[in-house]
């Protein structure tokens, strides 16, 4: 049995090189990566965790800085 590794939004932001956890959540939403919610160990509030494999796959599929995705080859 294998266990899935989960990352917090802060860990995702560090991996993707983003400025904040909010930026990471926004990017993951655009990329279609869904998280699971678990209670925070201290406060008990819901805390999103994202599958690390899905984050890595989505990051690899990002077009890159300056890429013109609106242009279509004819």
Gaussian input, Z-matrix of N, CA and C with variables (Angstrom, degrees):
# hf/3-21g

backbone

0 1
 N
 C     1     B1
 C     2     B2     1     A1
 N     3     B3     2     A2     1     D1
 C     4     B4     3     A3     2     D2
 C     5     B5     4     A4     3     D3
 N     6     B6     5     A5     4     D4
 C     7     B7     6     A6     5     D5
 C     8     B8     7     A7     6     D6
 N     9     B9     8     A8     7     D7
 C    10    B10     9     A9     8     D8
 C    11    B11    10    A10     9     D9
 N    12    B12    11    A11    10    D10
 C    13    B13    12    A12    11    D11
 C    14    B14    13    A13    12    D12
 N    15    B15    14    A14    13    D13
 C    16    B16    15    A15    14    D14
 C    17    B17    16    A16    15    D15
 N    18    B18    17    A17    16    D16
 C    19    B19    18    A18    17    D17
 C    20    B20    19    A19    18    D18
 N    21    B21    20    A20    19    D19
 C    22    B22    21    A21    20    D20
 C    23    B23    22    A22    21    D21
 N    24    B24    23    A23    22    D22
 C    25    B25    24    A24    23    D23
 C    26    B26    25    A25    24    D24
 N    27    B27    26    A26    25    D25
 C    28    B28    27    A27    26    D26
 C    29    B29    28    A28    27    D27
 N    30    B30    29    A29    28    D28
 C    31    B31    30    A30    29    D29
 C    32    B32    31    A31    30    D30
 N    33    B33    32    A32    31    D31
 C    34    B34    33    A33    32    D32
 C    35    B35    34    A34    33    D33
 N    36    B36    35    A35    34    D34
 C    37    B37    36    A36    35    D35
 C    38    B38    37    A37    36    D36
 N    39    B39    38    A38    37    D37
 C    40    B40    39    A39    38    D38
 C    41    B41    40    A40    39    D39
 N    42    B42    41    A41    40    D40
 C    43    B43    42    A42    41    D41
 C    44    B44    43    A43    42    D42
 N    45    B45    44    A44    43    D43
 C    46    B46    45    A45    44    D44
 C    47    B47    46    A46    45    D45
 N    48    B48    47    A47    46    D46
 C    49    B49    48    A48    47    D47
 C    50    B50    49    A49    48    D48
 N    51    B51    50    A50    49    D49
 C    52    B52    51    A51    50    D50
 C    53    B53    52    A52    51    D51
 N    54    B54    53    A53    52    D52
 C    55    B55    54    A54    53    D53
 C    56    B56    55    A55    54    D54
 N    57    B57    56    A56    55    D55
 C    58    B58    57    A57    56    D56
 C    59    B59    58    A58    57    D57
 N    60    B60    59    A59    58    D58
 C    61    B61    60    A60    59    D59
 C    62    B62    61    A61    60    D60
 N    63    B63    62    A62    61    D61
 C    64    B64    63    A63    62    D62
 C    65    B65    64    A64    63    D63
 N    66    B66    65    A65    64    D64
 C    67    B67    66    A66    65    D65
 C    68    B68    67    A67    66    D66
 N    69    B69    68    A68    67    D67
 C    70    B70    69    A69    68    D68
 C    71    B71    70    A70    69    D69
 N    72    B72    71    A71    70    D70
 C    73    B73    72    A72    71    D71
 C    74    B74    73    A73    72    D72
 N    75    B75    74    A74    73    D73
 C    76    B76    75    A75    74    D74
 C    77    B77    76    A76    75    D75
 N    78    B78    77    A77    76    D76
 C    79    B79    78    A78    77    D77
 C    80    B80    79    A79    78    D78
 N    81    B81    80    A80    79    D79
 C    82    B82    81    A81    80    D80
 C    83    B83    82    A82    81    D81
 N    84    B84    83    A83    82    D82
 C    85    B85    84    A84    83    D83
 C    86    B86    85    A85    84    D84
 N    87    B87    86    A86    85    D85
 C    88    B88    87    A87    86    D86
 C    89    B89    88    A88    87    D87
 N    90    B90    89    A89    88    D88
 C    91    B91    90    A90    89    D89
 C    92    B92    91    A91    90    D90
 N    93    B93    92    A92    91    D91
 C    94    B94    93    A93    92    D92
 C    95    B95    94    A94    93    D93
 N    96    B96    95    A95    94    D94
 C    97    B97    96    A96    95    D95
 C    98    B98    97    A97    96    D96
 N    99    B99    98    A98    97    D97
 C   100   B100    99    A99    98    D98
 C   101   B101   100   A100    99    D99
 N   102   B102   101   A101   100   D100
 C   103   B103   102   A102   101   D101
 C   104   B104   103   A103   102   D102
 N   105   B105   104   A104   103   D103
 C   106   B106   105   A105   104   D104
 C   107   B107   106   A106   105   D105
 N   108   B108   107   A107   106   D106
 C   109   B109   108   A108   107   D107
 C   110   B110   109   A109   108   D108
 N   111   B111   110   A110   109   D109
 C   112   B112   111   A111   110   D110
 C   113   B113   112   A112   111   D111
 N   114   B114   113   A113   112   D112
 C   115   B115   114   A114   113   D113
 C   116   B116   115   A115   114   D114
 N   117   B117   116   A116   115   D115
 C   118   B118   117   A117   116   D116
 C   119   B119   118   A118   117   D117
 N   120   B120   119   A119   118   D118
 C   121   B121   120   A120   119   D119
 C   122   B122   121   A121   120   D120
 N   123   B123   122   A122   121   D121
 C   124   B124   123   A123   122   D122
 C   125   B125   124   A124   123   D123
 N   126   B126   125   A125   124   D124
 C   127   B127   126   A126   125   D125
 C   128   B128   127   A127   126   D126
 N   129   B129   128   A128   127   D127
 C   130   B130   129   A129   128   D128
 C   131   B131   130   A130   129   D129
 N   132   B132   131   A131   130   D130
 C   133   B133   132   A132   131   D131
 C   134   B134   133   A133   132   D132
 N   135   B135   134   A134   133   D133
 C   136   B136   135   A135   134   D134
 C   137   B137   136   A136   135   D135
 N   138   B138   137   A137   136   D136
 C   139   B139   138   A138   137   D137
 C   140   B140   139   A139   138   D138
 N   141   B141   140   A140   139   D139
 C   142   B142   141   A141   140   D140
 C   143   B143   142   A142   141   D141
 N   144   B144   143   A143   142   D142
 C   145   B145   144   A144   143   D143
 C   146   B146   145   A145   144   D144
 N   147   B147   146   A146   145   D145
 C   148   B148   147   A147   146   D146
 C   149   B149   148   A148   147   D147
 N   150   B150   149   A149   148   D148
 C   151   B151   150   A150   149   D149
 C   152   B152   151   A151   150   D150
 N   153   B153   152   A152   151   D151
 C   154   B154   153   A153   152   D152
 C   155   B155   154   A154   153   D153
 N   156   B156   155   A155   154   D154
 C   157   B157   156   A156   155   D155
 C   158   B158   157   A157   156   D156
 N   159   B159   158   A158   157   D157
 C   160   B160   159   A159   158   D158
 C   161   B161   160   A160   159   D159
 N   162   B162   161   A161   160   D160
 C   163   B163   162   A162   161   D161
 C   164   B164   163   A163   162   D162
 N   165   B165   164   A164   163   D163
 C   166   B166   165   A165   164   D164
 C   167   B167   166   A166   165   D165
 N   168   B168   167   A167   166   D166
 C   169   B169   168   A168   167   D167
 C   170   B170   169   A169   168   D168
 N   171   B171   170   A170   169   D169
 C   172   B172   171   A171   170   D170
 C   173   B173   172   A172   171   D171
 N   174   B174   173   A173   172   D172
 C   175   B175   174   A174   173   D173
 C   176   B176   175   A175   174   D174
 N   177   B177   176   A176   175   D175
 C   178   B178   177   A177   176   D176
 C   179   B179   178   A178   177   D177
 N   180   B180   179   A179   178   D178
 C   181   B181   180   A180   179   D179
 C   182   B182   181   A181   180   D180
 N   183   B183   182   A182   181   D181
 C   184   B184   183   A183   182   D182
 C   185   B185   184   A184   183   D183
 N   186   B186   185   A185   184   D184
 C   187   B187   186   A186   185   D185
 C   188   B188   187   A187   186   D186
 N   189   B189   188   A188   187   D187
 C   190   B190   189   A189   188   D188
 C   191   B191   190   A190   189   D189
 N   192   B192   191   A191   190   D190
 C   193   B193   192   A192   191   D191
 C   194   B194   193   A193   192   D192
 N   195   B195   194   A194   193   D193
 C   196   B196   195   A195   194   D194
 C   197   B197   196   A196   195   D195
 N   198   B198   197   A197   196   D196
 C   199   B199   198   A198   197   D197
 C   200   B200   199   A199   198   D198
 N   201   B201   200   A200   199   D199
 C   202   B202   201   A201   200   D200
 C   203   B203   202   A202   201   D201
 N   204   B204   203   A203   202   D202
 C   205   B205   204   A204   203   D203
 C   206   B206   205   A205   204   D204
 N   207   B207   206   A206   205   D205
 C   208   B208   207   A207   206   D206
 C   209   B209   208   A208   207   D207
 N   210   B210   209   A209   208   D208
 C   211   B211   210   A210   209   D209
 C   212   B212   211   A211   210   D210
 N   213   B213   212   A212   211   D211
 C   214   B214   213   A213   212   D212
 C   215   B215   214   A214   213   D213
 N   216   B216   215   A215   214   D214
 C   217   B217   216   A216   215   D215
 C   218   B218   217   A217   216   D216
 N   219   B219   218   A218   217   D217
 C   220   B220   219   A219   218   D218
 C   221   B221   220   A220   219   D219

   B1=1.4539
   B2=1.5283
   B3=1.3121
   B4=1.4542
   B5=1.5191
   B6=1.3107
   B7=1.4521
   B8=1.5213
   B9=1.3076
   B10=1.4513
   B11=1.5165
   B12=1.3248
   B13=1.4627
   B14=1.5161
   B15=1.3271
   B16=1.4522
   B17=1.5215
   B18=1.3461
   B19=1.4608
   B20=1.5156
   B21=1.3334
   B22=1.4635
   B23=1.5187
   B24=1.3204
   B25=1.4666
   B26=1.5282
   B27=1.3246
   B28=1.4668
   B29=1.5281
   B30=1.3310
   B31=1.4630
   B32=1.5231
   B33=1.3281
   B34=1.4639
   B35=1.5281
   B36=1.3353
   B37=1.4598
   B38=1.5272
   B39=1.3211
   B40=1.4612
   B41=1.5248
   B42=1.3244
   B43=1.4631
   B44=1.5213
   B45=1.3399
   B46=1.4604
   B47=1.5278
   B48=1.3251
   B49=1.4556
   B50=1.5167
   B51=1.3141
   B52=1.4554
   B53=1.5272
   B54=1.3254
   B55=1.4562
   B56=1.5258
   B57=1.3331
   B58=1.4618
   B59=1.5261
   B60=1.3192
   B61=1.4597
   B62=1.5310
   B63=1.3356
   B64=1.4658
   B65=1.5305
   B66=1.3274
   B67=1.4674
   B68=1.5231
   B69=1.3252
   B70=1.4638
   B71=1.5209
   B72=1.3267
   B73=1.4701
   B74=1.5215
   B75=1.3388
   B76=1.4602
   B77=1.5275
   B78=1.3252
   B79=1.4679
   B80=1.5259
   B81=1.3262
   B82=1.4609
   B83=1.5228
   B84=1.3098
   B85=1.4595
   B86=1.5293
   B87=1.3425
   B88=1.4624
   B89=1.5239
   B90=1.3262
   B91=1.4600
   B92=1.5326
   B93=1.3354
   B94=1.4614
   B95=1.5174
   B96=1.3284
   B97=1.4685
   B98=1.5225
   B99=1.3141
   B100=1.4609
   B101=1.5207
   B102=1.3138
   B103=1.4570
   B104=1.5162
   B105=1.3093
   B106=1.4668
   B107=1.5195
   B108=1.3049
   B109=1.4515
   B110=1.5187
   B111=1.3249
   B112=1.4613
   B113=1.5150
   B114=1.3160
   B115=1.4586
   B116=1.5376
   B117=1.3233
   B118=1.4620
   B119=1.5301
   B120=1.3506
   B121=1.4649
   B122=1.5255
   B123=1.3291
   B124=1.4641
   B125=1.5198
   B126=1.3412
   B127=1.4626
   B128=1.5254
   B129=1.3304
   B130=1.4602
   B131=1.5164
   B132=1.3386
   B133=1.4656
   B134=1.5210
   B135=1.3312
   B136=1.4660
   B137=1.5324
   B138=1.3031
   B139=1.4658
   B140=1.5299
   B141=1.3362
   B142=1.4648
   B143=1.5178
   B144=1.3125
   B145=1.4587
   B146=1.5204
   B147=1.3311
   B148=1.4571
   B149=1.5217
   B150=1.3345
   B151=1.4668
   B152=1.5292
   B153=1.3216
   B154=1.4596
   B155=1.5331
   B156=1.3193
   B157=1.4658
   B158=1.5296
   B159=1.3403
   B160=1.4624
   B161=1.5273
   B162=1.3319
   B163=1.4643
   B164=1.5275
   B165=1.3226
   B166=1.4708
   B167=1.5296
   B168=1.3301
   B169=1.4663
   B170=1.5272
   B171=1.3322
   B172=1.4634
   B173=1.5268
   B174=1.3181
   B175=1.4659
   B176=1.5211
   B177=1.3026
   B178=1.4628
   B179=1.5218
   B180=1.3257
   B181=1.4592
   B182=1.5254
   B183=1.3367
   B184=1.4656
   B185=1.5261
   B186=1.3354
   B187=1.4547
   B188=1.5227
   B189=1.3060
   B190=1.4592
   B191=1.5189
   B192=1.3049
   B193=1.4570
   B194=1.5278
   B195=1.3176
   B196=1.4577
   B197=1.5172
   B198=1.2918
   B199=1.4620
   B200=1.5181
   B201=1.3036
   B202=1.4626
   B203=1.5194
   B204=1.3165
   B205=1.4502
   B206=1.5281
   B207=1.3519
   B208=1.4535
   B209=1.5266
   B210=1.3312
   B211=1.4597
   B212=1.5211
   B213=1.2967
   B214=1.4599
   B215=1.5022
   B216=1.3245
   B217=1.4557
   B218=1.5209
   B219=1.3195
   B220=1.4665
   B221=1.5010
   A1=108.95
   A2=116.25
   A3=119.90
   A4=109.54
   A5=115.02
   A6=119.32
   A7=108.70
   A8=115.67
   A9=121.79
   A10=108.91
   A11=115.97
   A12=121.19
   A13=108.36
   A14=117.17
   A15=122.89
   A16=109.73
   A17=115.57
   A18=122.36
   A19=110.11
   A20=115.76
   A21=121.01
   A22=108.58
   A23=116.62
   A24=120.87
   A25=111.06
   A26=117.07
   A27=120.60
   A28=110.82
   A29=117.04
   A30=120.85
   A31=111.13
   A32=116.54
   A33=121.04
   A34=109.70
   A35=116.92
   A36=120.70
   A37=110.67
   A38=117.06
   A39=120.57
   A40=110.64
   A41=117.77
   A42=121.85
   A43=111.61
   A44=116.44
   A45=120.69
   A46=112.63
   A47=117.67
   A48=120.95
   A49=112.89
   A50=116.80
   A51=121.66
   A52=110.21
   A53=116.02
   A54=121.60
   A55=113.81
   A56=117.66
   A57=118.67
   A58=111.18
   A59=114.39
   A60=120.66
   A61=110.58
   A62=116.83
   A63=120.13
   A64=110.49
   A65=116.55
   A66=120.22
   A67=110.61
   A68=116.20
   A69=120.49
   A70=110.76
   A71=117.60
   A72=120.62
   A73=110.66
   A74=116.98
   A75=121.55
   A76=110.40
   A77=116.99
   A78=120.87
   A79=110.77
   A80=117.07
   A81=120.55
   A82=111.16
   A83=116.76
   A84=120.38
   A85=110.10
   A86=116.52
   A87=120.74
   A88=111.59
   A89=116.56
   A90=121.07
   A91=112.84
   A92=117.06
   A93=120.92
   A94=114.87
   A95=117.45
   A96=120.44
   A97=108.08
   A98=115.98
   A99=121.74
   A100=109.52
   A101=115.91
   A102=121.03
   A103=111.76
   A104=114.11
   A105=119.44
   A106=106.17
   A107=116.71
   A108=120.91
   A109=109.80
   A110=114.72
   A111=121.83
   A112=107.63
   A113=118.26
   A114=119.64
   A115=111.50
   A116=115.98
   A117=121.55
   A118=107.67
   A119=118.39
   A120=120.06
   A121=114.35
   A122=118.36
   A123=119.84
   A124=112.83
   A125=116.31
   A126=119.72
   A127=113.64
   A128=117.45
   A129=120.30
   A130=113.13
   A131=118.29
   A132=121.63
   A133=109.74
   A134=117.94
   A135=120.23
   A136=111.10
   A137=115.15
   A138=122.30
   A139=107.46
   A140=116.40
   A141=120.50
   A142=110.69
   A143=115.60
   A144=123.11
   A145=107.21
   A146=115.69
   A147=120.97
   A148=109.65
   A149=118.39
   A150=120.79
   A151=110.44
   A152=116.51
   A153=121.57
   A154=111.57
   A155=117.60
   A156=120.63
   A157=111.36
   A158=116.41
   A159=120.55
   A160=110.23
   A161=117.24
   A162=120.78
   A163=109.99
   A164=116.93
   A165=120.65
   A166=111.21
   A167=116.89
   A168=121.59
   A169=110.56
   A170=116.64
   A171=120.49
   A172=110.69
   A173=117.50
   A174=120.78
   A175=110.71
   A176=117.27
   A177=120.86
   A178=111.53
   A179=117.66
   A180=120.99
   A181=113.04
   A182=117.59
   A183=120.32
   A184=109.41
   A185=117.72
   A186=119.86
   A187=114.96
   A188=119.46
   A189=121.16
   A190=112.31
   A191=115.54
   A192=121.77
   A193=110.90
   A194=115.53
   A195=120.84
   A196=115.30
   A197=118.22
   A198=121.36
   A199=109.21
   A200=117.42
   A201=122.05
   A202=108.39
   A203=116.06
   A204=120.24
   A205=112.01
   A206=117.48
   A207=119.66
   A208=112.42
   A209=117.35
   A210=120.50
   A211=110.30
   A212=116.26
   A213=121.51
   A214=109.41
   A215=116.45
   A216=120.23
   A217=109.12
   A218=116.54
   A219=119.80
   A220=111.86
   D1=128.35
   D2=178.20
   D3=-102.83
   D4=148.85
   D5=177.65
   D6=-107.48
   D7=142.48
   D8=-179.42
   D9=-85.66
   D10=134.13
   D11=176.74
   D12=-83.78
   D13=133.75
   D14=178.82
   D15=-118.38
   D16=142.08
   D17=178.19
   D18=-116.52
   D19=147.12
   D20=172.34
   D21=-78.75
   D22=169.16
   D23=178.60
   D24=-62.17
   D25=-32.98
   D26=177.83
   D27=-65.94
   D28=-40.82
   D29=177.98
   D30=-67.20
   D31=-38.49
   D32=177.94
   D33=-64.28
   D34=-42.60
   D35=179.33
   D36=-60.36
   D37=-42.30
   D38=178.61
   D39=-64.41
   D40=-41.49
   D41=-179.35
   D42=-65.49
   D43=-41.39
   D44=-177.58
   D45=-85.15
   D46=-8.12
   D47=-178.88
   D48=74.50
   D49=33.17
   D50=-179.24
   D51=-96.63
   D52=160.94
   D53=-173.48
   D54=-75.01
   D55=-29.59
   D56=-173.67
   D57=-151.31
   D58=167.89
   D59=176.32
   D60=-65.62
   D61=-34.06
   D62=178.60
   D63=-63.94
   D64=-39.93
   D65=176.98
   D66=-63.54
   D67=-38.81
   D68=179.13
   D69=-65.50
   D70=-44.34
   D71=178.89
   D72=-61.29
   D73=-40.90
   D74=179.25
   D75=-64.65
   D76=-44.68
   D77=-179.93
   D78=-64.38
   D79=-42.70
   D80=179.84
   D81=-64.69
   D82=-36.81
   D83=177.63
   D84=-63.02
   D85=-45.10
   D86=178.80
   D87=-63.21
   D88=-34.98
   D89=-178.27
   D90=-83.86
   D91=-5.94
   D92=176.60
   D93=82.22
   D94=19.30
   D95=178.23
   D96=-88.45
   D97=121.90
   D98=-178.99
   D99=-98.64
   D100=141.44
   D101=178.92
   D102=-102.61
   D103=172.20
   D104=172.19
   D105=-114.83
   D106=154.81
   D107=-177.82
   D108=-110.93
   D109=127.28
   D110=177.08
   D111=-127.78
   D112=154.60
   D113=179.12
   D114=-70.38
   D115=138.34
   D116=176.40
   D117=-65.35
   D118=138.04
   D119=-175.55
   D120=-61.91
   D121=-29.32
   D122=-178.11
   D123=-93.93
   D124=-49.67
   D125=-172.75
   D126=-94.24
   D127=-21.57
   D128=-177.09
   D129=81.67
   D130=-3.08
   D131=179.21
   D132=-72.34
   D133=152.98
   D134=179.39
   D135=-62.07
   D136=136.39
   D137=-179.83
   D138=-130.20
   D139=124.62
   D140=-178.54
   D141=-78.30
   D142=138.21
   D143=173.91
   D144=-129.60
   D145=140.56
   D146=-174.99
   D147=-117.84
   D148=139.09
   D149=178.32
   D150=-62.07
   D151=124.71
   D152=-176.22
   D153=-60.16
   D154=-39.54
   D155=179.54
   D156=-62.16
   D157=-41.35
   D158=179.53
   D159=-67.10
   D160=-36.37
   D161=178.22
   D162=-65.95
   D163=-45.29
   D164=179.29
   D165=-61.14
   D166=-43.66
   D167=-180.00
   D168=-64.33
   D169=-44.61
   D170=179.87
   D171=-65.38
   D172=-38.57
   D173=179.42
   D174=-64.83
   D175=-36.87
   D176=179.38
   D177=-68.92
   D178=-25.43
   D179=-177.97
   D180=-89.90
   D181=-3.70
   D182=179.31
   D183=-66.28
   D184=142.19
   D185=-174.18
   D186=-70.72
   D187=-25.10
   D188=-179.50
   D189=100.87
   D190=159.18
   D191=-176.42
   D192=-66.91
   D193=132.77
   D194=176.22
   D195=81.12
   D196=0.65
   D197=-178.24
   D198=-75.47
   D199=127.67
   D200=179.99
   D201=-89.14
   D202=94.97
   D203=-178.64
   D204=-83.91
   D205=-7.81
   D206=-179.71
   D207=-84.86
   D208=-13.94
   D209=-179.75
   D210=-87.86
   D211=132.53
   D212=179.77
   D213=-113.51
   D214=136.92
   D215=177.68
   D216=-76.04
   D217=131.99
   D218=-178.66
   D219=-109.41

